[in-house]
């Protein structure tokens, strides 16, 4: 550097007018190194000897000595262990396959059995009691030879979700009926129906005898109900229906019928209440069994009630003497019967007896509710099952005389036939 030349003091690469600055770090040409303890050691070096990468190489040399150890490699699975795993997986897959195949085959076979023709060669009946489970029903059907396999039937019923829908009753199954046919029939409740017929004019006593003798009904008889409260009709019932249920059903039917007809009655009837209505209908029922006569007979009794006359009905005093059991068929009606002092003897009392003498049917009830409009006060049997009606006592006595003559002639013919046969 030439003495006195200030340009040598300007920073390298700057213009003349740029402000002068000084480097904070070591001067160019000075080698600044650190020893192992981190102390600095500057040595004078020329600009041409300085290389910035020397520090990086030195750092790399020192860092290489402290390189971390690599992570250990995972242990390799032995070939034997891998083979055992493959064998196990193959076994599981094979087991699942064969299990699926077996279950499918069993289900297919079961469906064929469930839908195929059954073992019956002729019609058979089977009774399902109330509150019977599917298992018990299936066992019973198999025991009676109606189905071939109880387990398949039970499984099919449960698979169809019909377990809680099978109904009690007596069922008839056709020859060859499949398990599905049987299940559907039990679901529908299409059971055999038995009939109980109570004719019009029967007393409660006679109705109870018939109900008690029906062997397809179950349970004891209830206490005897009031006369006239059972509706005469034919009732269809399932086997196992209780006698008490049937009696209650008859009572409900009669109560509804009587109430309906009473509400639609003619308004000028000389009857105070529904009880008297039922009582008079029972008398009409016992007096005649001919449909065309009921309204005429009802007219006679209603006309007599309006005039305050006694009804003079034979069935009433007979009921008072013999009750609901009725007069024995081999016992003739006597004058003492007719003179009996009972509240039912309408030859002695005025007005209606204290209650019905039988169970009237719909026709008798309708006849009393809508009687024929007549002036008749009397009627007598005509010998053919019907009656002859009259408005005056004189006409009535003449009709009675004719009837008695017919009876004498009929009796004579019977006696003559008996003598000829002897």
RODO-2510 file (C-alpha; in nm, 4 decimals, decimal comma):
residues 422
     n   res          X          Y          Z
     1     x     0,0000     0,0000     0,0000
     2     x     0,1445     0,3484    -0,0999
     3     x     0,1854     0,5803     0,1923
     4     x    -0,0555     0,8704     0,1959
     5     x    -0,3000     0,7024    -0,0377
     6     x    -0,6429     0,7130     0,1444
     7     x    -0,8172     0,5196    -0,1190
     8     x    -0,6624     0,2083     0,0216
     9     x    -0,8654     0,2653     0,3412
    10     x    -1,2086     0,2549     0,1613
    11     x    -1,3994    -0,0646     0,1902
    12     x    -1,3553    -0,2901    -0,1035
    13     x    -1,6159    -0,2533    -0,3686
    14     x    -1,7752     0,0755    -0,2460
    15     x    -1,7837     0,4095    -0,4254
    16     x    -1,6001     0,7145    -0,3232
    17     x    -1,8952     0,8926    -0,1668
    18     x    -2,0232     0,5842     0,0280
    19     x    -1,9869     0,6127     0,4038
    20     x    -1,6978     0,4214     0,5481
    21     x    -1,7742     0,1168     0,7687
    22     x    -1,5741    -0,1316     0,9566
    23     x    -1,6233    -0,5076     0,9888
    24     x    -1,7241    -0,6314     1,3340
    25     x    -1,5811    -0,9821     1,2792
    26     x    -1,2136    -1,0710     1,2195
    27     x    -1,0347    -0,8887     0,9549
    28     x    -0,9907    -1,0368     0,6186
    29     x    -0,6733    -1,2305     0,6198
    30     x    -0,7091    -1,3467     0,9797
    31     x    -0,7653    -1,7171     1,0491
    32     x    -0,9958    -1,7485     1,3506
    33     x    -1,0156    -2,0987     1,4849
    34     x    -1,1194    -2,2575     1,8111
    35     x    -0,9447    -2,5293     1,9936
    36     x    -1,1083    -2,8230     2,1637
    37     x    -1,2014    -2,6052     2,4637
    38     x    -1,3660    -2,3396     2,2452
    39     x    -1,0892    -2,0774     2,2862
    40     x    -1,0213    -1,8578     1,9884
    41     x    -0,6874    -1,8633     1,8083
    42     x    -0,6360    -1,6034     1,5421
    43     x    -0,3432    -1,6285     1,3091
    44     x    -0,2518    -1,3995     1,0376
    45     x    -0,3190    -1,5398     0,6978
    46     x    -0,3306    -1,3951     0,3587
    47     x    -0,6511    -1,3375     0,1711
    48     x    -0,5567    -1,5974    -0,0808
    49     x    -0,5242    -1,8665     0,1933
    50     x    -0,8834    -1,8231     0,3354
    51     x    -1,1512    -2,0808     0,2324
    52     x    -1,4986    -2,0552     0,3906
    53     x    -1,5626    -2,4296     0,3498
    54     x    -1,2765    -2,5222     0,5779
    55     x    -1,4980    -2,4600     0,8819
    56     x    -1,7712    -2,6843     0,7438
    57     x    -1,5279    -2,9650     0,6796
    58     x    -1,3948    -2,9313     1,0303
    59     x    -1,7457    -2,9414     1,1781
    60     x    -1,8257    -3,2482     0,9695
    61     x    -1,5101    -3,4172     1,0917
    62     x    -1,6006    -3,3497     1,4525
    63     x    -1,9751    -3,4536     1,4019
    64     x    -1,8801    -3,7793     1,2347
    65     x    -1,7233    -3,8997     1,5540
    66     x    -2,0638    -3,8550     1,7386
    67     x    -2,2981    -4,0218     1,4745
    68     x    -2,5971    -4,1987     1,6534
    69     x    -2,6266    -4,5753     1,6311
    70     x    -2,8901    -4,6999     1,3785
    71     x    -3,2234    -4,8499     1,5169
    72     x    -3,2167    -5,2268     1,5474
    73     x    -3,3965    -5,4141     1,2678
    74     x    -3,7122    -5,6101     1,3662
    75     x    -3,6558    -5,9779     1,4046
    76     x    -3,7366    -6,1647     1,0893
    77     x    -4,0237    -6,4275     1,1106
    78     x    -3,8896    -6,7689     1,0558
    79     x    -4,0076    -6,9674     0,7567
    80     x    -4,1584    -7,2319     0,9871
    81     x    -4,3763    -6,9757     1,1666
    82     x    -4,4952    -6,8304     0,8369
    83     x    -4,5942    -7,1750     0,7124
    84     x    -4,7973    -7,2473     1,0287
    85     x    -4,9900    -6,9174     0,9949
    86     x    -5,0737    -6,9929     0,6327
    87     x    -5,1934    -7,3406     0,7287
    88     x    -5,4144    -7,2005     1,0069
    89     x    -5,5723    -6,9396     0,7803
    90     x    -5,6368    -7,2006     0,5127
    91     x    -5,8000    -7,4236     0,7734
    92     x    -6,0262    -7,1426     0,8938
    93     x    -6,1343    -7,0521     0,5427
    94     x    -6,2005    -7,4157     0,4589
    95     x    -6,3993    -7,4658     0,7789
    96     x    -6,6135    -7,1596     0,7079
    97     x    -6,6714    -7,2758     0,3521
    98     x    -6,7751    -7,6273     0,4475
    99     x    -6,9870    -7,4992     0,7371
   100     x    -7,1682    -7,2604     0,5034
   101     x    -7,2141    -7,5369     0,2514
   102     x    -7,3498    -7,7732     0,5176
   103     x    -7,5897    -7,5168     0,6643
   104     x    -7,7144    -7,4289     0,3181
   105     x    -7,7720    -7,7942     0,2350
   106     x    -7,9566    -7,8534     0,5626
   107     x    -8,1764    -7,5463     0,5102
   108     x    -8,2554    -7,6516     0,1553
   109     x    -8,3451    -8,0027     0,2681
   110     x    -8,5549    -7,8631     0,5523
   111     x    -8,7441    -7,6364     0,3116
   112     x    -8,8192    -7,9323     0,0868
   113     x    -8,9499    -8,1248     0,3870
   114     x    -9,1540    -7,8279     0,5122
   115     x    -9,3181    -7,7576     0,1755
   116     x    -9,3386    -8,1145     0,0475
   117     x    -9,6360    -8,3523     0,0821
   118     x    -9,6944    -8,4850     0,4311
   119     x    -9,7390    -8,8449     0,5487
   120     x   -10,1209    -8,8393     0,5820
   121     x   -10,3006    -9,0894     0,3607
   122     x   -10,6514    -8,9966     0,4824
   123     x   -10,8125    -8,7009     0,6544
   124     x   -10,7174    -8,6609     1,0186
   125     x   -10,8222    -8,4286     1,2978
   126     x   -10,6099    -8,2763     1,5686
   127     x   -10,7065    -8,0692     1,8724
   128     x   -10,4867    -7,7781     1,9812
   129     x   -10,5688    -7,6963     2,3441
   130     x   -10,5590    -7,3399     2,4619
   131     x   -10,2239    -7,1941     2,5717
   132     x   -10,0262    -7,4661     2,3915
   133     x    -9,6716    -7,3847     2,2755
   134     x    -9,5213    -7,4568     1,9343
   135     x    -9,3025    -7,7409     2,0632
   136     x    -9,5986    -7,9226     2,2172
   137     x    -9,8062    -7,8777     1,9018
   138     x    -9,5216    -8,0065     1,6839
   139     x    -9,4679    -8,3129     1,9043
   140     x    -9,8393    -8,3928     1,8990
   141     x    -9,8633    -8,3611     1,5211
   142     x    -9,5663    -8,5923     1,4761
   143     x    -9,7053    -8,8411     1,7304
   144     x   -10,0354    -8,8573     1,5399
   145     x    -9,8577    -8,9074     1,2077
   146     x    -9,9741    -8,5774     1,0628
   147     x    -9,6187    -8,4478     1,0077
   148     x    -9,2925    -8,6389     0,9634
   149     x    -9,0547    -8,4279     1,1706
   150     x    -9,1451    -8,2139     1,4715
   151     x    -8,8120    -8,0287     1,4714
   152     x    -8,8482    -7,9161     1,1105
   153     x    -9,2065    -7,8058     1,1738
   154     x    -9,1092    -7,6064     1,4816
   155     x    -8,8108    -7,4473     1,3050
   156     x    -9,0238    -7,3575     1,0028
   157     x    -9,2935    -7,2023     1,2203
   158     x    -9,0430    -6,9951     1,4147
   159     x    -8,8577    -6,8935     1,0975
   160     x    -9,1918    -6,7745     0,9578
   161     x    -9,2491    -6,5784     1,2802
   162     x    -9,5792    -6,7589     1,3308
   163     x    -9,5037    -6,9015     1,6736
   164     x    -9,7443    -6,6720     1,8547
   165     x   -10,0164    -6,6908     1,5888
   166     x   -10,1218    -7,0563     1,6119
   167     x   -10,4794    -7,0751     1,7408
   168     x   -10,6486    -7,3306     1,9604
   169     x   -10,9248    -7,5487     1,8201
   170     x   -11,0024    -7,8738     1,6449
   171     x   -10,8601    -7,8962     1,2928
   172     x   -10,9140    -8,1311     0,9993
   173     x   -10,6143    -8,1929     0,7707
   174     x   -10,6435    -8,3333     0,4195
   175     x   -10,4320    -8,6253     0,2946
   176     x   -10,0832    -8,5173     0,1945
   177     x   -10,1062    -8,1833     0,3738
   178     x    -9,7613    -8,0228     0,3952
   179     x    -9,6171    -7,8692     0,7096
   180     x    -9,6713    -7,5268     0,5576
   181     x   -10,0363    -7,6105     0,4871
   182     x   -10,0784    -7,7182     0,8483
   183     x    -9,9057    -7,4055     0,9817
   184     x   -10,1246    -7,1788     0,7676
   185     x   -10,4401    -7,3539     0,8844
   186     x   -10,3414    -7,3202     1,2489
   187     x   -10,2649    -6,9517     1,1886
   188     x   -10,6004    -6,8856     1,0224
   189     x   -10,7999    -7,0512     1,3006
   190     x   -11,0010    -7,2416     1,0380
   191     x   -11,1048    -7,5056     1,2877
   192     x   -11,3959    -7,7493     1,2980
   193     x   -11,7074    -7,5820     1,4334
   194     x   -11,9632    -7,7713     1,6412
   195     x   -12,3231    -7,6603     1,6762
   196     x   -12,5483    -7,6259     1,9790
   197     x   -12,9145    -7,5597     1,8991
   198     x   -13,1612    -7,4195     2,1520
   199     x   -13,5143    -7,4196     2,0010
   200     x   -13,7631    -7,1403     2,0622
   201     x   -13,9791    -7,1990     2,3664
   202     x   -13,7301    -7,4141     2,5562
   203     x   -13,6839    -7,3382     2,9229
   204     x   -13,3461    -7,2666     3,0794
   205     x   -13,3647    -7,6126     3,2380
   206     x   -13,3866    -7,7867     2,9005
   207     x   -13,1229    -7,5601     2,7470
   208     x   -12,8833    -7,6455     3,0289
   209     x   -12,9402    -8,0175     2,9744
   210     x   -12,8358    -7,9852     2,6110
   211     x   -12,5330    -7,7683     2,6870
   212     x   -12,4157    -8,0048     2,9575
   213     x   -12,4457    -8,3090     2,7294
   214     x   -12,2299    -8,1553     2,4537
   215     x   -11,9009    -8,3446     2,4939
   216     x   -11,7062    -8,0998     2,2775
   217     x   -11,7605    -7,8299     2,5402
   218     x   -11,5441    -7,8056     2,8491
   219     x   -11,5800    -7,6983     3,2085
   220     x   -11,8703    -7,7136     3,4524
   221     x   -12,2109    -7,5586     3,4053
   222     x   -12,2616    -7,2147     3,5588
   223     x   -12,5431    -7,1518     3,8009
   224     x   -12,8868    -7,1532     3,6412
   225     x   -12,9718    -6,8143     3,4936
   226     x   -13,3113    -6,6423     3,4934
   227     x   -13,5839    -6,7810     3,2709
   228     x   -13,6158    -6,6127     2,9342
   229     x   -13,2603    -6,4765     2,9272
   230     x   -13,1130    -6,7280     2,6782
   231     x   -13,1591    -6,6563     2,3106
   232     x   -13,2900    -6,9555     2,1146
   233     x   -13,0592    -7,0089     1,8194
   234     x   -12,7943    -7,2366     1,6720
   235     x   -12,4502    -7,1549     1,8077
   236     x   -12,1256    -7,2583     1,6405
   237     x   -11,8433    -7,3245     1,8825
   238     x   -11,4943    -7,4683     1,8734
   239     x   -11,4046    -7,7803     2,0633
   240     x   -11,2874    -7,6809     2,4079
   241     x   -11,5186    -7,3806     2,4415
   242     x   -11,6336    -7,3676     2,8016
   243     x   -11,9982    -7,4117     2,8920
   244     x   -11,9827    -7,0923     3,0900
   245     x   -11,8665    -6,9005     2,7817
   246     x   -12,1533    -7,0380     2,5743
   247     x   -12,4159    -6,9494     2,8371
   248     x   -12,2807    -6,5956     2,8625
   249     x   -12,2866    -6,5701     2,4841
   250     x   -12,6536    -6,6761     2,4783
   251     x   -12,7406    -6,4263     2,7494
   252     x   -12,5670    -6,1399     2,5703
   253     x   -12,7449    -6,2254     2,2443
   254     x   -13,0873    -6,2369     2,4103
   255     x   -13,0315    -5,9174     2,6030
   256     x   -12,9361    -5,7290     2,2869
   257     x   -13,2269    -5,8735     2,0884
   258     x   -13,4914    -5,7962     2,3512
   259     x   -13,3590    -5,4445     2,4015
   260     x   -13,3570    -5,3673     2,0291
   261     x   -13,7107    -5,4942     1,9652
   262     x   -13,8464    -5,3290     2,2808
   263     x   -13,7132    -4,9902     2,1716
   264     x   -13,8920    -5,0211     1,8352
   265     x   -14,2273    -5,1445     1,9744
   266     x   -14,5701    -4,9950     1,9038
   267     x   -14,6296    -4,7161     2,1554
   268     x   -14,9880    -4,8085     2,2526
   269     x   -14,9037    -5,1450     2,4113
   270     x   -15,0510    -5,2084     2,7589
   271     x   -14,7101    -5,3199     2,8880
   272     x   -14,5197    -5,1266     3,1519
   273     x   -14,1614    -5,2387     3,1094
   274     x   -13,9195    -5,4661     2,9257
   275     x   -13,9665    -5,7408     3,1845
   276     x   -14,3397    -5,7660     3,1125
   277     x   -14,2597    -5,7533     2,7421
   278     x   -14,0305    -6,0556     2,7754
   279     x   -14,2857    -6,2411     2,9894
   280     x   -14,5717    -6,1984     2,7416
   281     x   -14,3446    -6,2984     2,4517
   282     x   -14,2600    -6,6226     2,6348
   283     x   -14,6342    -6,7007     2,6744
   284     x   -14,6948    -6,6366     2,3036
   285     x   -14,3980    -6,8622     2,2245
   286     x   -14,5433    -7,1484     2,4286
   287     x   -14,8951    -7,1088     2,2909
   288     x   -14,8080    -7,1496     1,9220
   289     x   -14,5211    -7,2591     1,7051
   290     x   -14,6734    -7,1346     1,3804
   291     x   -14,5075    -6,8185     1,2516
   292     x   -14,8239    -6,6769     1,0962
   293     x   -15,0175    -6,7102     1,4202
   294     x   -14,7849    -6,5419     1,6679
   295     x   -14,8974    -6,1833     1,5993
   296     x   -15,2622    -6,2967     1,6179
   297     x   -15,2098    -6,4763     1,9521
   298     x   -15,0258    -6,1694     2,0841
   299     x   -15,3233    -5,9567     1,9792
   300     x   -15,5622    -6,1724     2,1863
   301     x   -15,3525    -6,1452     2,5029
   302     x   -15,2957    -5,7716     2,4637
   303     x   -15,6696    -5,7156     2,4089
   304     x   -15,7475    -5,9109     2,7275
   305     x   -15,4873    -5,7084     2,9229
   306     x   -15,6500    -5,3871     2,8023
   307     x   -15,9894    -5,5086     2,9266
   308     x   -15,8514    -5,6363     3,2588
   309     x   -15,9371    -5,9965     3,1747
   310     x   -15,7408    -6,2996     3,2904
   311     x   -15,5144    -6,4461     3,0225
   312     x   -15,6347    -6,8075     3,0786
   313     x   -15,3171    -6,9558     2,9271
   314     x   -15,2560    -7,3287     2,9810
   315     x   -14,8731    -7,3067     2,9538
   316     x   -14,8646    -7,0653     3,2487
   317     x   -15,0285    -7,2923     3,5066
   318     x   -14,8280    -7,5907     3,3811
   319     x   -14,5073    -7,3947     3,4393
   320     x   -14,6302    -7,3060     3,7871
   321     x   -14,6893    -7,6734     3,8692
   322     x   -14,3935    -7,8456     3,6986
   323     x   -14,1391    -7,5673     3,6649
   324     x   -13,8778    -7,5511     3,3930
   325     x   -13,8547    -7,9280     3,3683
   326     x   -14,2043    -7,9403     3,2233
   327     x   -14,4846    -8,1890     3,2607
   328     x   -14,3867    -8,5519     3,1992
   329     x   -14,5088    -8,6556     2,8562
   330     x   -14,6924    -8,9584     2,9945
   331     x   -14,8852    -8,7568     3,2533
   332     x   -15,2160    -8,6021     3,1447
   333     x   -15,3209    -8,2537     3,2421
   334     x   -15,5673    -8,2661     3,5297
   335     x   -15,8217    -8,0253     3,6697
   336     x   -15,6119    -7,9996     3,9846
   337     x   -15,3266    -7,8694     3,7684
   338     x   -15,5561    -7,6070     3,6256
   339     x   -15,6778    -7,5097     3,9721
   340     x   -15,3274    -7,4930     4,1222
   341     x   -15,2591    -7,1925     4,3384
   342     x   -14,9336    -7,0555     4,1947
   343     x   -14,8364    -6,7041     4,0877
   344     x   -14,8036    -6,8391     3,7322
   345     x   -15,1626    -6,9648     3,7019
   346     x   -15,3290    -6,7079     3,4765
   347     x   -15,6646    -6,8815     3,5289
   348     x   -15,6494    -6,7490     3,8854
   349     x   -15,4491    -6,4245     3,8619
   350     x   -15,5159    -6,1155     3,6559
   351     x   -15,2462    -5,9712     3,4415
   352     x   -14,9072    -6,1253     3,3715
   353     x   -14,7224    -6,3851     3,5813
   354     x   -14,4101    -6,2725     3,7738
   355     x   -14,1686    -6,3700     3,4975
   356     x   -14,1146    -6,5557     3,1701
   357     x   -14,2112    -6,9220     3,1392
   358     x   -13,9628    -6,9992     2,8562
   359     x   -13,7028    -6,8452     2,6286
   360     x   -13,8867    -6,6615     2,3495
   361     x   -13,7361    -6,6285     2,0046
   362     x   -13,7203    -6,3284     1,7764
   363     x   -14,0555    -6,3989     1,6049
   364     x   -14,2461    -6,4065     1,9347
   365     x   -14,0794    -6,0862     2,0508
   366     x   -14,1655    -5,9146     1,7233
   367     x   -14,5248    -6,0390     1,7494
   368     x   -14,5725    -5,8769     2,0901
   369     x   -14,3970    -5,5556     1,9829
   370     x   -14,6119    -5,5308     1,6674
   371     x   -14,9303    -5,7329     1,7236
   372     x   -15,2055    -5,7874     1,4704
   373     x   -15,4860    -5,5343     1,5023
   374     x   -15,7959    -5,7417     1,5941
   375     x   -16,0871    -5,7498     1,8389
   376     x   -16,0344    -6,1166     1,9198
   377     x   -16,0342    -6,2267     2,2828
   378     x   -16,0328    -6,6068     2,2451
   379     x   -15,8645    -6,8866     2,0562
   380     x   -15,8755    -7,2643     2,0695
   381     x   -15,6771    -7,5392     1,9003
   382     x   -15,8199    -7,6600     1,5708
   383     x   -15,6781    -8,0099     1,5895
   384     x   -15,4194    -7,9555     1,3166
   385     x   -15,1615    -7,7615     1,5162
   386     x   -15,3204    -7,4240     1,4574
   387     x   -15,5908    -7,2236     1,6305
   388     x   -15,9350    -7,0776     1,5668
   389     x   -15,9852    -6,7206     1,6892
   390     x   -16,3031    -6,5451     1,8018
   391     x   -16,4098    -6,2082     1,9418
   392     x   -16,7002    -6,3299     2,1597
   393     x   -16,7433    -6,5997     2,4204
   394     x   -17,0346    -6,7499     2,2260
   395     x   -16,8181    -6,7976     1,9177
   396     x   -16,5440    -6,9351     2,1324
   397     x   -16,7683    -7,1938     2,2994
   398     x   -16,8861    -7,3090     1,9596
   399     x   -16,5250    -7,3486     1,8467
   400     x   -16,4442    -7,5424     2,1627
   401     x   -16,7340    -7,7786     2,0982
   402     x   -16,6067    -7,8440     1,7448
   403     x   -16,2578    -7,9134     1,8732
   404     x   -16,3832    -8,1612     2,1326
   405     x   -16,5866    -8,3410     1,8697
   406     x   -16,2770    -8,3716     1,6528
   407     x   -16,0871    -8,5106     1,9474
   408     x   -16,3515    -8,7751     2,0169
   409     x   -16,3515    -8,8859     1,6553
   410     x   -15,9737    -8,9067     1,6470
   411     x   -15,9699    -9,1108     1,9657
   412     x   -16,2318    -9,3471     1,8301
   413     x   -16,0246    -9,4064     1,5183
   414     x   -15,7210    -9,4859     1,7273
   415     x   -15,9167    -9,7261     1,9453
   416     x   -16,0617    -9,8985     1,6388
   417     x   -15,7210    -9,9384     1,4826
   418     x   -15,5956   -10,0890     1,8057
   419     x   -15,8783   -10,3446     1,8218
   420     x   -15,8258   -10,4479     1,4593
   421     x   -15,4601   -10,5041     1,5266
   422     x   -15,5428   -10,7182     1,8298
***
